[in-house]
Amino acid sequence: MLTEIRSRSQITIPSEIIKKLNLKKGDTLEVSVEGDQIILRPVITIPKDQAYFWTKEWQHEEKLVQSDIKNNKIKSAKSKDELYEDLGL
């Protein structure tokens, strides 16, 4: 597919590519150069105050919790007193 550079360095991404990658107006694309190629990659940005969730450590802990839930290793309490007692408080 061919496209041309217009005024203000704008290009049109062919509709077939837009549909194939399920891109929408307002989506963010990362632009990089690899050798003599311009690479456009769709990206999702994460608000800074939520970035902790995607750290390697946090994701590791999330996987452990999901495993515990799947294997019924989660306790529940019928009251706060029962919870405090189980916690040794």
VENTALIN-V870879 format. One record per backbone hydrogen bond with DSSP energy under -1.0 kcal/mol. CO is the residue of the C=O (numbers start at 1). NH is the residue of the N-H. E is the energy in kcal/mol with one decimal. If there is no record, write none. Layout:
co: [CO	CO]
nh: [NH	NH]
e: [E	E]
This chain:
co: [6	7	10	14	15	16	17	18	19	24	28	30	32	34	37	39	41	47	48	50	51	52	55	56	57	58	59	60	61	62	63	64	65	66	67	68	69	79	80	81	82	83	84]
nh: [9	10	6	18	19	20	21	23	22	27	43	41	39	37	34	32	30	50	51	53	54	55	59	60	61	62	63	64	65	66	67	68	69	70	71	73	72	83	84	85	86	87	89]
e: [-1.1	-1.3	-3.6	-1.9	-2.7	-2.3	-2.4	-2.4	-1.0	-2.3	-2.5	-2.4	-3.3	-1.8	-2.3	-2.3	-3.6	-2.3	-1.1	-1.1	-1.5	-1.8	-2.4	-1.9	-2.2	-2.5	-2.1	-1.9	-2.4	-2.7	-2.0	-2.3	-2.6	-2.4	-2.2	-3.1	-1.5	-2.0	-3.0	-2.5	-2.2	-2.1	-3.1]
